[in-house]
Amino acid sequence: MSQTRKKSSSDGEETKPQTSFINKFLRGSKLRSSKAESKSENNDLKTSDVQHSDETRNTATSDTAKPLTSGMELESSLEKNETFLQKLGEKAVDKCLDLNNCRLSTADVREMVALLPSLPDLEKLDISWNDFIGGTLHSITEQMHVVSKLKSLRLGSCRLTADDVRALGEALKALPELEELNLSWNSKVGGNLPLMLQKFQEGSKIQTLELVDCALTSEDGVFMGQLLPMLQNLEVLDLSINRNIGGSLNSIAQGLKCTSNLKVLKLHSCGLSQKSVKGLGAAFRSLGELRKLDLSCNKELGGGFEDSLAQLATLGRLEVLDVHQCSLTTGDVLSLTQVIPLLSSLQELDLSGNKNVGSSSENLLSRLRFLPVLKSLLINSCALERETLTALAEASIHLSALEVFSLSWNKCVGGNMKLLLETLKLSTSLKVLRLSSCSLVTEDLALLASVIQTGHLTKLQKLDLSYNDSICDEGWAIFCQNVCLLKELTELDISLRPSTFRDCGQWFRHLLCAMTKLPKITEIGMKRWILSASQEKELEHFDQHQSSSIHFDHGGFQ
């Protein structure tokens, strides 16, 4: 989860003086128009004296009791909410209200509800990551009819209650233009999905439906299969981290056959099995517009591709395929080997965490040469052997568009970097290179330094060499003397593994010197490297005299 929840008191009451809603609104949100002409139309609105916040609250009842029906009522409401609009520098009826992660209190929610009648042209409302929305959503949904033009509603991680979910279901009838609905990270959605989404009618304009980690039940999965045929405009469906819907995937797959416009399908960690994947394969023939397919972290899926991957070949426009940590079997890899050359539009491929294919993926990796626009290739922790690494190296020299290349946690890379020499020289677009925990040795790092020295890897932005504890000080010195040539570099990680602590050698001075010549560098990972007292002083002096902000992470001491 990319964001962190804040803690709230057990009784839901506020225990500290609250920052005003307006200040939080200014600090953490955006109220803006999606069209320039929307602002210019309203620039003639005159401002009046700022109203006291209590007056704004007192007008909430009368303002929200009914929709605005005339220009006079709209102007009056705008005046009553002058505090919001004036301080935000906005005098127009804006189309986007973004209060994502603003720590809204229940009082703030009341003020927001009072503002809604002033925004009849509102198209986007995002109040995600606000815990106090939970239990109060009914006050918002009761006003949905005044923002009937709403196209995007985002309520992710709001701690919605079962009552909130039911209230939302009723409110959706008032939003005929809705195109995006995000209810992710609300566990009470699970078991209540039919109560909420049954209001969707055939011909619904919904294009994006996100229900990540909503504790969906098998029954919810069956309902989803029945709902999908009504969502003819659906382009994005994300049901990730709902582990109980795997058993109802056949129903979902049947529904997917009717969503011919679908472009993104995410089923990450959904408890998919061999049997359910075969059912999903039958739906691929109807998904000719699909661009992204995420089946990752379904560890019971292994073996399911052996008979169903042939249908994957029908996804001629597929750009992203993610099957990391799917316990792919030798049979799965063989099927994938046959399909890969037919996916010529593929731009991102993640095979990471499938350790059983390390000795059987030679043919698969050699066929990557048939992916001319591949930009991202992740093969982390696949237990590659020297033969498969050789096949990968020979294929990767044909991947001229490659921007992200990750081989972390493949021990065979250590001592064999020379196999990747031509790849590193020819990868003129490479921006991210990850070689963490690859058992690299000093000779490997010297080879990498020589590639840099000869003018290659000039577009590299992120370089991960962490957890390679076998490299001696000489190797780090050679590398640090040449890393200054990577002018686009923003992040470098050379941390030691958690069980290892080592004194920093004389190469640290070369590293500091190199940092002064890297204009874009912001992050240096050096965990568990122990600095001497003199080196600590050098770093302190460096920090004091460096104009740009560079974070040296050298924690993790014993």
C-alpha positions as CSV (number, residue, x, y, z in Angstrom):
1,M,0.0,0.0,0.0
2,S,1.6,3.2,-1.2
3,Q,0.2,5.4,1.6
4,T,0.1,5.1,5.4
5,R,-3.0,5.4,7.5
6,K,-3.1,7.9,10.3
7,K,-4.2,6.8,13.7
8,S,-7.5,7.9,15.0
9,S,-9.0,7.7,18.5
10,S,-11.1,4.7,19.4
11,D,-14.3,6.7,19.9
12,G,-13.8,8.6,16.7
13,E,-13.7,12.0,18.5
14,E,-11.0,14.5,17.9
15,T,-8.6,14.8,20.8
16,K,-6.5,17.7,19.6
17,P,-7.4,21.2,18.3
18,Q,-8.1,20.8,14.6
19,T,-6.4,22.8,11.9
20,S,-9.2,24.6,10.0
21,F,-10.6,22.8,6.9
22,I,-9.5,25.7,4.8
23,N,-5.8,25.5,5.8
24,K,-5.8,21.7,5.2
25,F,-7.6,22.3,1.9
26,L,-4.9,24.8,0.9
27,R,-2.1,22.5,2.1
28,G,-3.1,19.1,0.8
29,S,-5.7,19.4,-1.9
30,K,-6.5,20.9,-5.3
31,L,-9.6,22.7,-6.4
32,R,-9.2,23.4,-10.1
33,S,-10.9,23.6,-13.4
34,S,-10.3,20.9,-16.0
35,K,-11.0,23.4,-18.8
36,A,-9.5,26.9,-19.1
37,E,-12.7,28.4,-20.4
38,S,-14.4,27.4,-17.1
39,K,-12.2,29.8,-15.3
40,S,-12.5,32.7,-17.8
41,E,-16.3,32.4,-17.8
42,N,-16.5,33.2,-14.1
43,N,-13.7,35.7,-13.7
44,D,-16.3,38.5,-13.5
45,L,-17.8,37.2,-10.3
46,K,-17.3,39.8,-7.6
47,T,-15.9,39.0,-4.2
48,S,-17.7,40.1,-1.0
49,D,-16.5,40.3,2.6
50,V,-15.2,37.0,3.9
51,Q,-17.9,35.2,6.0
52,H,-17.1,33.8,9.4
53,S,-16.6,30.0,9.3
54,D,-19.6,29.5,11.7
55,E,-21.8,31.3,9.3
56,T,-20.7,28.9,6.6
57,R,-21.6,26.0,8.8
58,N,-24.9,27.5,9.7
59,T,-25.9,27.8,6.1
60,A,-25.1,24.2,5.4
61,T,-28.6,23.0,6.3
62,S,-30.5,25.3,4.1
63,D,-28.0,25.1,1.2
64,T,-27.9,21.3,1.1
65,A,-31.6,20.7,1.6
66,K,-32.2,21.1,-2.1
67,P,-30.3,21.5,-5.4
68,L,-29.5,24.9,-6.8
69,T,-32.1,25.7,-9.4
70,S,-31.4,29.2,-10.5
71,G,-28.5,31.5,-11.2
72,M,-29.5,33.7,-8.2
73,E,-29.3,30.7,-5.9
74,L,-25.9,29.7,-7.3
75,E,-24.5,33.2,-6.8
76,S,-25.8,33.3,-3.3
77,S,-24.2,29.9,-2.5
78,L,-20.9,31.1,-4.0
79,E,-21.0,34.1,-1.7
80,K,-21.6,31.9,1.4
81,N,-18.6,29.7,0.5
82,E,-16.5,32.8,-0.3
83,T,-13.9,31.7,2.2
84,F,-13.1,28.5,0.2
85,L,-13.0,30.1,-3.2
86,Q,-11.3,33.3,-2.3
87,K,-8.4,31.7,-0.4
88,L,-7.9,29.2,-3.1
89,G,-7.7,31.9,-5.7
90,E,-10.6,30.3,-7.6
91,K,-13.8,32.2,-8.4
92,A,-15.1,29.7,-10.9
93,V,-17.5,26.8,-10.5
94,D,-14.7,24.2,-10.8
95,K,-14.8,20.7,-12.1
96,C,-12.3,19.0,-9.8
97,L,-12.4,18.7,-6.0
98,D,-9.4,16.8,-4.8
99,L,-9.3,16.2,-1.0
100,N,-7.2,13.1,-1.1
101,N,-5.3,12.4,2.2
102,C,-6.3,15.7,3.7
103,R,-7.1,14.3,7.2
104,L,-10.7,15.5,7.0
105,S,-12.6,15.5,10.3
106,T,-16.3,15.1,10.6
107,A,-16.7,18.8,10.8
108,D,-14.6,19.2,7.7
109,V,-17.0,16.8,5.9
110,R,-19.9,19.0,6.9
111,E,-18.2,22.0,5.4
112,M,-17.5,20.1,2.2
113,V,-21.1,19.0,1.9
114,A,-22.0,22.7,2.2
115,L,-19.7,23.5,-0.7
116,L,-21.2,20.9,-3.1
117,P,-24.3,22.9,-4.2
118,S,-21.8,25.6,-5.3
119,L,-20.3,23.1,-7.8
120,P,-23.0,21.9,-10.1
121,D,-20.5,21.3,-12.8
122,L,-18.3,19.1,-10.7
123,E,-16.8,16.2,-12.6
124,K,-14.2,14.7,-10.3
125,L,-14.5,14.2,-6.5
126,D,-11.6,12.5,-4.7
127,I,-11.8,12.1,-0.9
128,S,-9.7,9.0,-0.6
129,W,-7.5,8.3,2.4
130,N,-9.7,10.2,4.9
131,D,-10.6,7.9,7.8
132,F,-13.5,10.1,9.1
133,I,-15.4,9.7,5.9
134,G,-16.4,6.3,7.2
135,G,-19.8,6.5,9.0
136,T,-20.5,9.9,7.5
137,L,-20.8,9.1,3.8
138,H,-24.6,9.4,3.9
139,S,-24.3,13.2,4.3
140,I,-22.4,13.3,1.1
141,T,-24.4,10.8,-0.9
142,E,-27.6,12.7,0.0
143,Q,-26.2,15.6,-2.1
144,M,-25.1,13.6,-5.1
145,H,-28.1,14.8,-7.0
146,V,-26.6,18.4,-7.0
147,V,-23.5,17.1,-8.7
148,S,-25.2,14.9,-11.3
149,K,-22.4,15.7,-13.8
150,L,-19.9,13.8,-11.7
151,K,-17.7,11.5,-13.9
152,S,-15.1,10.4,-11.3
153,L,-15.7,9.3,-7.7
154,R,-12.8,8.1,-5.6
155,L,-13.3,6.8,-2.1
156,G,-10.3,4.6,-1.5
157,S,-9.3,3.8,2.1
158,C,-12.1,5.8,3.8
159,R,-13.1,3.1,6.3
160,L,-16.5,2.9,4.8
161,T,-19.1,1.1,6.9
162,A,-21.8,-1.3,5.6
163,D,-24.3,1.6,5.9
164,D,-22.0,3.8,3.8
165,V,-21.9,1.2,1.2
166,R,-25.6,0.9,1.0
167,A,-26.1,4.6,0.9
168,L,-23.6,4.9,-1.9
169,G,-25.6,2.3,-3.8
170,E,-28.7,4.5,-3.6
171,A,-26.7,7.6,-4.6
172,L,-25.2,6.0,-7.8
173,K,-28.7,6.3,-9.4
174,A,-28.2,10.1,-9.3
175,L,-24.9,9.9,-11.3
176,P,-25.7,8.9,-14.8
177,E,-22.4,10.4,-16.2
178,L,-20.1,8.4,-13.8
179,E,-17.1,6.9,-15.6
180,E,-14.7,6.1,-12.7
181,L,-15.5,4.5,-9.3
182,N,-12.7,3.6,-6.9
183,L,-13.6,1.9,-3.6
184,S,-10.3,0.2,-3.0
185,W,-9.1,-0.7,0.6
186,N,-12.6,-0.6,2.1
187,S,-13.2,-4.0,3.6
188,K,-16.9,-3.5,4.2
189,V,-17.5,-3.5,0.4
190,G,-17.0,-7.2,0.6
191,G,-20.2,-9.1,1.0
192,N,-22.2,-5.9,0.1
193,L,-21.2,-5.5,-3.5
194,P,-24.6,-6.4,-5.0
195,L,-26.3,-3.8,-2.7
196,M,-24.1,-1.1,-4.0
197,L,-23.6,-1.9,-7.7
198,Q,-27.0,-3.4,-8.6
199,K,-28.1,0.1,-9.5
200,F,-25.8,0.0,-12.6
201,Q,-28.0,-0.4,-15.6
202,E,-27.1,-1.8,-19.0
203,G,-25.4,0.9,-21.0
204,S,-23.7,2.3,-17.9
205,K,-20.9,4.8,-18.8
206,I,-18.5,3.3,-16.2
207,Q,-15.0,3.0,-17.7
208,T,-12.9,2.4,-14.6
209,L,-13.9,0.1,-11.6
210,E,-11.3,-0.4,-8.9
211,L,-12.0,-2.7,-5.9
212,V,-8.6,-3.5,-4.6
213,D,-8.4,-5.2,-1.2
214,C,-12.1,-5.0,-0.5
215,A,-12.5,-8.4,1.1
216,L,-14.8,-9.5,-1.8
217,T,-16.4,-12.8,-1.2
218,S,-17.0,-15.7,-3.7
219,E,-20.6,-14.5,-3.9
220,D,-19.4,-11.0,-4.8
221,G,-17.3,-12.7,-7.6
222,V,-20.4,-14.4,-9.0
223,F,-22.3,-11.0,-8.9
224,M,-19.4,-9.4,-10.7
225,G,-19.7,-11.9,-13.5
226,Q,-23.4,-11.0,-13.8
227,L,-22.7,-7.3,-13.7
228,L,-19.9,-7.1,-16.3
229,P,-22.2,-7.6,-19.4
230,M,-23.9,-4.4,-18.4
231,L,-20.6,-2.4,-18.4
232,Q,-20.1,-2.2,-22.1
233,N,-17.8,0.8,-21.8
234,L,-15.5,-0.7,-19.1
235,E,-11.8,-0.2,-19.9
236,V,-10.1,-0.8,-16.5
237,L,-11.1,-3.5,-14.0
238,D,-8.9,-4.0,-10.9
239,L,-10.0,-6.7,-8.4
240,S,-6.5,-7.3,-6.9
241,I,-5.9,-8.6,-3.4
242,N,-9.3,-10.2,-3.1
243,R,-8.2,-13.7,-2.3
244,N,-11.7,-15.3,-2.1
245,I,-12.8,-14.6,-5.6
246,G,-10.6,-17.2,-7.2
247,G,-13.3,-19.8,-6.8
248,S,-15.8,-17.7,-8.7
249,L,-13.4,-16.7,-11.5
250,N,-15.3,-18.8,-14.0
251,S,-18.3,-16.5,-13.5
252,I,-16.1,-13.4,-13.9
253,A,-14.5,-14.9,-17.0
254,Q,-17.9,-15.4,-18.6
255,G,-18.8,-11.8,-17.9
256,L,-15.4,-10.6,-19.3
257,K,-16.5,-12.1,-22.7
258,C,-18.9,-9.1,-22.9
259,T,-16.4,-6.4,-22.1
260,S,-14.7,-6.0,-25.5
261,N,-13.4,-2.5,-24.7
262,L,-11.4,-3.7,-21.7
263,K,-7.8,-2.4,-21.7
264,V,-6.6,-3.2,-18.2
265,L,-7.3,-6.3,-16.2
266,K,-5.6,-6.7,-12.8
267,L,-6.1,-9.9,-10.8
268,H,-3.0,-9.6,-8.6
269,S,-3.2,-12.0,-5.6
270,C,-6.8,-13.2,-6.2
271,G,-6.3,-16.8,-5.2
272,L,-6.4,-18.0,-8.8
273,S,-5.9,-21.7,-9.4
274,Q,-5.0,-23.8,-12.4
275,K,-8.7,-24.4,-13.1
276,S,-9.7,-20.8,-12.8
277,V,-6.9,-19.7,-15.1
278,K,-8.1,-22.0,-17.8
279,G,-11.5,-20.4,-17.6
280,L,-9.9,-17.0,-17.9
281,G,-8.0,-18.1,-21.0
282,A,-11.3,-18.7,-22.8
283,A,-12.2,-15.1,-22.2
284,F,-9.0,-13.8,-23.9
285,R,-10.5,-14.2,-27.3
286,S,-13.0,-11.5,-26.5
287,L,-10.5,-9.1,-25.2
288,G,-8.8,-7.9,-28.3
289,E,-8.3,-4.4,-26.9
290,L,-6.5,-5.5,-23.7
291,R,-3.2,-3.6,-23.0
292,K,-2.3,-4.7,-19.5
293,L,-2.8,-8.1,-17.8
294,D,-1.6,-8.6,-14.2
295,L,-1.9,-12.1,-12.8
296,S,0.9,-11.8,-10.4
297,C,1.2,-13.4,-6.9
298,N,-1.2,-16.2,-7.6
299,K,0.9,-19.0,-6.3
300,E,-1.6,-21.8,-7.0
301,L,-1.8,-20.7,-10.7
302,G,1.3,-22.8,-11.7
303,G,0.4,-25.4,-14.4
304,G,-2.7,-23.5,-15.4
305,F,-1.0,-21.9,-18.4
306,E,-0.1,-25.2,-20.0
307,D,-3.3,-25.4,-21.9
308,S,-4.6,-21.9,-21.8
309,L,-1.7,-19.7,-22.9
310,A,-2.5,-20.3,-26.6
311,Q,-5.5,-17.9,-26.1
312,L,-3.0,-15.3,-24.8
313,A,-1.7,-15.1,-28.4
314,T,-5.0,-13.5,-29.4
315,L,-4.1,-10.4,-27.3
316,G,-2.2,-8.8,-30.1
317,R,-2.2,-5.4,-28.5
318,L,-1.0,-6.5,-25.1
319,E,1.7,-4.1,-23.8
320,V,2.1,-5.3,-20.1
321,L,2.3,-8.9,-18.9
322,D,2.9,-9.5,-15.2
323,V,3.2,-13.1,-14.0
324,H,5.7,-12.6,-11.1
325,Q,5.4,-15.1,-8.2
326,C,3.0,-17.4,-10.1
327,S,5.0,-20.7,-9.5
328,L,5.2,-21.2,-13.3
329,T,6.0,-24.8,-14.2
330,T,8.2,-26.1,-17.0
331,G,5.0,-26.7,-19.0
332,D,3.9,-23.1,-18.4
333,V,7.3,-21.8,-19.6
334,L,7.1,-24.0,-22.7
335,S,3.7,-22.5,-23.5
336,L,4.9,-19.0,-22.9
337,T,7.9,-19.7,-25.2
338,Q,5.5,-20.4,-28.1
339,V,3.4,-17.3,-27.4
340,I,6.0,-14.6,-26.8
341,P,7.0,-14.1,-30.5
342,L,3.3,-13.3,-31.2
343,L,3.1,-10.5,-28.6
344,S,5.1,-8.0,-30.7
345,S,3.4,-5.0,-28.9
346,L,4.7,-6.1,-25.4
347,Q,6.5,-3.3,-23.6
348,E,6.7,-4.6,-20.0
349,L,7.3,-8.2,-19.0
350,D,7.7,-9.4,-15.4
351,L,8.7,-13.1,-14.8
352,S,10.2,-12.5,-11.4
353,G,10.0,-15.0,-8.5
354,N,9.3,-18.1,-10.6
355,K,12.3,-20.1,-9.3
356,N,11.3,-23.3,-11.0
357,V,11.9,-21.9,-14.5
358,G,15.6,-21.1,-13.9
359,S,16.8,-24.2,-15.7
360,S,14.0,-24.4,-18.3
361,S,13.6,-20.9,-19.6
362,E,16.6,-20.9,-22.0
363,N,14.3,-21.0,-25.1
364,L,11.9,-18.5,-23.6
365,L,14.6,-16.0,-22.9
366,S,16.2,-16.4,-26.3
367,R,12.8,-15.5,-27.9
368,L,12.7,-12.1,-26.2
369,R,14.5,-10.9,-29.3
370,F,11.1,-10.9,-31.0
371,L,9.8,-8.1,-28.7
372,P,11.1,-5.0,-30.5
373,V,9.4,-2.4,-28.3
374,L,10.1,-4.1,-24.9
375,K,11.0,-1.3,-22.4
376,S,10.9,-3.1,-19.1
377,L,12.2,-6.7,-18.4
378,L,12.1,-8.0,-14.8
379,I,13.6,-11.4,-14.1
380,N,14.4,-11.2,-10.4
381,S,14.9,-14.3,-8.3
382,C,14.4,-16.8,-11.1
383,A,17.3,-19.1,-10.2
384,L,18.9,-18.5,-13.6
385,E,21.8,-20.7,-14.6
386,R,24.7,-19.8,-16.8
387,E,23.0,-21.3,-19.9
388,T,19.8,-19.3,-19.4
389,L,21.8,-16.1,-18.6
390,T,23.7,-16.6,-21.9
391,A,20.5,-17.0,-23.8
392,L,19.2,-13.8,-22.2
393,A,22.3,-11.9,-23.0
394,E,22.2,-12.9,-26.6
395,A,18.6,-11.9,-26.9
396,S,18.8,-8.7,-25.0
397,I,21.2,-7.1,-27.5
398,H,18.2,-6.9,-29.8
399,L,16.2,-4.9,-27.3
400,S,17.1,-1.4,-28.3
401,A,14.1,0.2,-26.5
402,L,15.0,-1.4,-23.1
403,E,14.7,1.2,-20.3
404,V,14.4,-1.0,-17.2
405,F,16.5,-4.2,-16.7
406,S,16.4,-6.1,-13.5
407,L,18.3,-9.3,-12.7
408,S,18.4,-9.1,-8.9
409,W,18.7,-12.2,-6.8
410,N,20.1,-14.3,-9.5
411,K,23.4,-15.5,-8.1
412,C,24.7,-16.8,-11.5
413,V,25.3,-13.2,-12.6
414,G,28.2,-13.0,-10.3
415,G,31.4,-13.7,-12.2
416,N,29.5,-13.7,-15.5
417,M,28.9,-10.0,-16.1
418,K,31.0,-10.3,-19.2
419,L,28.1,-12.1,-20.8
420,L,26.1,-8.9,-20.5
421,L,28.8,-6.6,-21.8
422,E,27.3,-6.1,-25.2
423,T,23.9,-5.6,-23.7
424,L,25.2,-2.8,-21.5
425,K,27.0,-1.2,-24.4
426,L,24.0,-1.4,-26.8
427,S,21.3,-0.4,-24.3
428,T,21.3,3.3,-25.2
429,S,17.9,3.9,-23.6
430,L,18.6,2.1,-20.3
431,K,17.4,4.2,-17.3
432,V,17.1,1.6,-14.5
433,L,19.6,-1.3,-13.9
434,R,19.1,-3.5,-10.8
435,L,21.7,-6.1,-9.9
436,S,21.0,-6.5,-6.2
437,S,22.2,-9.7,-4.5
438,C,23.7,-11.1,-7.6
439,S,27.0,-12.3,-6.0
440,L,28.9,-9.8,-8.0
441,V,32.7,-9.9,-7.6
442,T,35.4,-7.2,-8.0
443,E,35.9,-8.2,-11.7
444,D,32.2,-7.6,-12.4
445,L,32.3,-4.1,-11.0
446,A,35.4,-3.3,-12.9
447,L,33.7,-4.4,-16.1
448,L,30.7,-2.2,-15.3
449,A,33.1,0.7,-14.6
450,S,34.8,0.2,-18.0
451,V,31.4,0.3,-19.7
452,I,30.7,3.6,-18.0
453,Q,34.2,4.9,-18.8
454,T,33.8,4.3,-22.5
455,G,30.7,6.5,-22.7
456,H,27.8,4.0,-22.4
457,L,24.8,4.0,-20.0
458,T,24.6,7.7,-20.3
459,K,20.8,7.8,-19.6
460,L,21.0,5.6,-16.5
461,Q,19.0,7.1,-13.6
462,K,18.8,4.4,-11.1
463,L,21.5,1.8,-10.3
464,D,21.1,-0.9,-7.6
465,L,24.2,-2.8,-6.7
466,S,23.2,-3.6,-3.1
467,Y,23.8,-6.8,-1.2
468,N,26.9,-7.7,-3.2
469,D,29.2,-8.2,-0.3
470,S,32.0,-10.0,-2.2
471,I,33.3,-6.9,-3.9
472,C,36.5,-5.7,-2.4
473,D,37.6,-2.1,-1.8
474,E,39.5,-2.1,-5.0
475,G,36.4,-2.8,-7.0
476,W,34.4,-0.1,-5.2
477,A,37.3,2.4,-5.8
478,I,37.3,1.7,-9.6
479,F,33.6,2.1,-9.7
480,C,33.4,5.3,-7.7
481,Q,36.1,6.9,-9.9
482,N,33.9,6.4,-12.9
483,V,30.3,6.8,-11.6
484,C,30.6,10.6,-12.1
485,L,30.2,10.0,-15.8
486,L,26.5,9.0,-15.3
487,K,25.2,12.6,-15.4
488,E,21.5,11.5,-15.3
489,L,21.9,9.3,-12.2
490,T,19.4,10.1,-9.4
491,E,19.6,7.0,-7.2
492,L,22.5,4.7,-6.3
493,D,22.3,1.8,-3.8
494,I,25.5,0.0,-2.7
495,S,24.1,-1.2,0.7
496,L,25.4,-4.4,2.3
497,R,23.0,-7.2,3.2
498,P,21.5,-7.1,6.7
499,S,23.8,-9.6,8.2
500,T,27.0,-7.8,7.1
501,F,28.8,-4.8,8.4
502,R,32.1,-3.5,6.9
503,D,34.4,-0.5,7.3
504,C,34.2,2.0,4.5
505,G,37.4,2.0,2.5
506,Q,39.3,4.9,0.9
507,W,36.9,4.7,-2.0
508,F,34.4,6.7,0.1
509,R,36.4,9.9,-0.8
510,H,36.1,9.0,-4.5
511,L,32.3,8.6,-4.0
512,L,32.0,12.0,-2.4
513,C,34.0,13.6,-5.2
514,A,31.8,11.9,-7.8
515,M,28.6,13.2,-6.1
516,T,29.8,16.8,-6.7
517,K,29.7,16.0,-10.4
518,L,26.3,14.4,-10.6
519,P,23.8,17.3,-10.9
520,K,20.6,15.1,-10.5
521,I,21.7,12.7,-7.7
522,T,19.3,12.7,-4.7
523,E,19.7,9.3,-2.9
524,I,22.7,7.2,-2.0
525,G,22.1,3.9,-0.2
526,M,25.0,2.8,2.0
527,K,23.3,0.8,4.7
528,R,25.7,-1.1,7.1
529,W,28.9,0.6,5.7
530,I,30.7,1.8,8.8
531,L,32.2,5.3,8.4
532,S,35.3,6.2,10.4
533,A,35.4,9.4,12.4
534,S,37.3,11.2,9.7
535,Q,34.8,10.0,7.0
536,E,31.9,11.2,9.2
537,K,33.6,14.7,9.2
538,E,34.1,14.5,5.4
539,L,30.4,13.7,4.9
540,E,29.4,16.5,7.3
541,H,31.6,18.9,5.4
542,F,30.1,17.7,2.1
543,D,26.5,18.2,3.4
544,Q,27.3,21.8,4.4
545,H,28.8,22.8,1.1
546,Q,26.6,20.9,-1.3
547,S,24.0,23.1,-2.9
548,S,21.7,20.3,-3.9
549,S,20.0,18.0,-1.4
550,I,21.5,14.5,-1.3
551,H,20.3,11.9,1.2
552,F,23.0,9.5,2.3
553,D,21.3,6.5,3.9
554,H,24.1,4.8,5.9
555,G,22.1,3.5,8.8
556,G,21.8,-0.1,10.1
557,F,24.6,-0.1,12.5
558,Q,25.0,-2.8,15.2
